[in-house]
Amino acid sequence: QSALTQPASVSGSPGQSITISCTGTSSDVGGYNYVSWYQHHPDKAPKLIISNVSNRPSGVSNRFSGSKSGNTASLTISGLQAEDEADYHCSSYRSDSTVVFGGGTKVTVL
Amino acid sequence: QVQLQESGPGWVEPSQTLSLTCTVSGGSITSGDYFWSWIRQSPGKGLEWIGFIYHSGSTYYNPSLKSRLTMSVDTSKNQFSLKLSSVTATDTAVYYCARGYDLLYWFDPWGPGTLVTVSS
């Protein structure tokens, strides 16, 4: 089961905006609006920050936004803050009734 | 609010069976809107979906693990479990249990995770 493709790392200065991509196929990301994003700080449980491509759960900062174009989904963090330094993982439903994750992206705040 | 907690041995010998249980508190495992999932992260790697189970017992497994995997649910204890047989060092990982929203396939909340090391 091939993972979705994410960049290994993305960095930015405080206050800047960064975008993380998540590339799949027409059988997963491109075929369904079931892409989710998770923020994962070391030694903590992953936290849902975006569901269904662009929905932000209650309590999640509006600095996080999601979108999709074709087979690629994206997570944008605007107004980057030190607390945003973490790993970010995307996931998608796949046509064979399974779920697939990306390899994860480490975000560094410079 | 709903909370999940993994439990089980932190060390398993190669070729043996890894067994973990997830206890759900603050809500019922029989809620019709959700399924219950296992996800793992091997050292230095991304998250890997293992599978999920409905309270009815219906299961969906990662094809790469399916031949070694069994998931079950105990509604009387509000728990669900994972058994992975014939483990090797590549099964060493932090194992998370998580609640999934049915038909939308997002996971929230997650348990804190438990490290399982496969070694002799």
Interface residues (C-beta under 8 A of the other chain):
Chain A: Q1 A3 Q6 Y34 S36 Y38 H40 K44 A45 P46 K47 L48 S51 N52 P57 H89 S91 S92 Y93 D96 S97 T98 V99 V100 F101 G102 G103 G104
Chain B: S37 I39 K45 G46 L47 E48 W49 F52 Y60 Y61 N62 P63 S64 Y96 A98 Y101 L104 Y105 W106 F107 D108 P109 W110 G111 P112 G113
